[in-house]
Amino acid sequence: MALSELQRAHITKRLSAVAARVPPEMHDQIRIDFRFGPSDVVLFESRPSFLDRSRKTDHEVAKFRYVAAADEWRLFCQLRDLKWRAYQPLPSAPDFDTLLAEVSRDPTGIFWG
């Protein structure tokens, strides 16, 4: 089931606040952004490529998926193989904000390194 406009507005507001943490003087070096899928949203960092500083490289930080049948949000992380896996310390929650707080805290270091 696709995310509602209300859900998208709430998520946009919350993730825009995360993106605003990058100091203005660093905007040319790092950008935090997000993109919506039908029932999910991916939070990512964009930085200059190591090999070609004129190109930007995106590093996906976290994926949030709304499961309407369960009326819950699920949180995914990427391991070395770059495949999405359920984030085991907190794989789901009834609301988006709980999972976003977990990503921000990053107690395991898997999201922000």
Secondary structure, DSSP 8 states (H G I E B T S, - for coil): ----HHHHHHHHHHHHHHHTTS-GGGTTT-EEEEEE-SSEEEEEEEEE-SS-TTSEEEEEEEEEEEETTTTEEEEEEE-TT--EEE-TTS-EESSHHHHHHHHHH-TTSTTT-
